[in-house]
Amino acid sequence: MLDSGIVAEGPSVVDLIALDQALNTLATFDARKARVIELRFFGGLTVEETAEVLEIAPDTVALDWRLARTWLLQELDPRSKA
């Protein structure tokens, strides 16, 4: 699950090439959500730290994280490609 738990488990949990491609696709229609994923997943930043970097409210980061995570999980699910 692309969740706060995945940061603790490390990026080996997902196919990094597929994740990179999915993030690039996400960035084409919502760059901020892609940036939130990058900062939280790869940077290991908290919601509050991400909010500070992006100069947005923590609630906005939390919402972006949930929406982007849901989209990415669907995008990375091989069953959704069938």
Secondary structure, DSSP 4 states (H G I P E B T S, - for coil): --SHHHHHH-GGGS-HHHHHHHHHHHHHH-HHHHHHHIIIIIT---HHHHHHHHTS-HHHHHHHHHHHHHHHHHHH-GGGG-
